[in-house]
Amino acid sequence: MTDKPEMARKEDLVVTRILDAPVELVWKACTDPEHVVRWWGPKYYTSPTCVIDFREGGKYIFAMRAPPDQDGQDSYTSGVYKKIVPMERLEFTQGLSDKDGNPIDPAQMGMPPDFPKEIRTVIVFRPKANGQMTELIITEYNWTMGQMAVYSLAGLHQSIDKLAEALATG
């Protein structure tokens, strides 16, 4: 028997989706604030504001508004772009923040201990079907496997559904 606490299992969350739009449009939808506000956040959430300093070392701040039946409060995600390979790859950090992009410890917001302070994220864009479609691969690294990872994965799928819808409606 040991006195060491059991180490929580860590895994990467990976979502792959084929989108019915060329890489150029998907890239713009993920990097242009006017487009991001159309799809950011899970189902029933909206994104009232989005600020992007799109360069390596640049910061972004995305707002997410809960639906009225869930209090309608705004929350913010911010991070820093680590690597940008146009039309191919985005690497960035993301975490909870205030409206100015200052990091907030998830515990201060009542989040459970398995909610990470910072998530390293990579998005890969691959042309498919002679450039008419895009394979989008999103990886969020090093999640503690638990309820928050399940919620994050569900929210990620819902956000991509909204992205696909935004691309289809122009």
N, C-alpha and C positions, 0 to 999 in steps of 0.2 A: 504494500500500500504506500502511496506517495502523498505528500502534502502539497505538491504542485497543483495549481488549478488547471483544469482541462483547457487546452487551447481551442479557441473557437475556429472552426473551419473557414477558410477564406477561398473564394472563387471569383472568377471573372464573369460578369454578365455580358453575354454576346447576343445581339439581335441582327439577323441578316434579312433583308427584304429587297425584292425586285420592284422598282418603281417605274411606272409608265411615263418616263420623261428622260430626256438626254441629261448627261452629267452636268452640262452647263446650267440647266435650269435647277437641278437638285442642289448644286453648289450654291447658286444664288439664293435659293430658299433657305439654306443653312447659314449663310454669311451676311445677308443683307437685312438690316433691322425691319424694313418695311415688309419683308416676307416672313421673317421669324415670328412676328406678332400674330400672323394668321394661323399658326399651328402649334406654337410652343405650349406644352403642358398636357396633362391627361384629359380624357373626355370630360366635358362639361366645364372645364377650366378655360379661362381666357388669358391673354397676355396683353395687358394695357400698354406696357412700355418695354422697349428693348434698346439698349445702348451698346454699340460694338466699336471698339478701337481695333480694327482688323489688321493686325501685324503681329509678328512674333514678339512676345513680351507685352502685347496690348491686352487690355482688360475688357470684359463684357459684363453686363448686368441685365438679366432677363427678369421681368416681373411676371408673376403668375397670380391670377385672381380666382379664388375659390367661388363656386356657384353660391347663389343666395341661400340655398338650404343648408350650406356648410359654413355659414357666417360671412361669406363674401369678402373675406380678408385678403390682402395682398401679401405675398411672400416673394422673396428674391433669391435668385441663384446667380452667383458670379464666379469668375475664374480668369485665368490668364492663358492666352494662346502660346503654346510651347513650340509648335512646329506647324508650318503651313506649306503644303505642296499643292499649288493651285490645281483644281479639278481632280485631285488624287487623294489627299490626306489632310486631316485636321487632328492635331494633338493639343489637348488643353486640360486644365484642371477645372473642377466645379465643386461648389460647396454653398451652403446657406450663407446669406449675407443680409445686411440692411440695404435700404434703397440707394445708398451711396457706394455699395460694393464692399463695405468693410465686413470681413468674415464674422460669423456668429457661430459659437459653439452649439451644435445641435441639442445638447443637454439643456442649454438655456432656453430653448424653445419647447421643451417638454418631450423631445424625441428620445426614444429608447437608446440604450448604450450601443446597439449594433448599427446605429446610423453614423456613417463616416463623416469626419470633419472635412475631408477633401477626397475627391474621386478623380483619379487620372482616367481620362477618356480619349479614345481614338475613334475617328470616323474615317472609313475608307470608301471611296467612290470609284466604282468600276463600270465602264461602259459595257453594255450588253446589246444584243440584237442589232448589230451594225450601228451602234450609237444611239438607237432610238429609246433604249431603256437604260436604267442604272441599277446596279447592285450596290446597295448601301449596307455596310457592315459597321455596327456600332459596338464598341467594347468599353465597358466600365470595369476597371481593374480593382481587384483585391477587396471585394465585398465580404463582410462577415455574413455567413449564411444564417438567415433568420427571417423574421417577418418583414423587416424593412427592405431586405433584398427582394423579397417577393413583391412588395408594393412597388418598388422601383422598376422592376422588370415589367410589371403590368402597366405602369405609367409610361414606360419607354415604348411599349407596343402601341398604346393608345396615342401617344404623340406622333408616332410614325404613321398611324392610320390617318390622323389629321393632316400630316404633311402630304400624304398621298392624295387626299381629298383636295387640299389647297392646290397641288400641282395639276390635278384634273380640271379644276374650275378656273385655272389661269390666274 
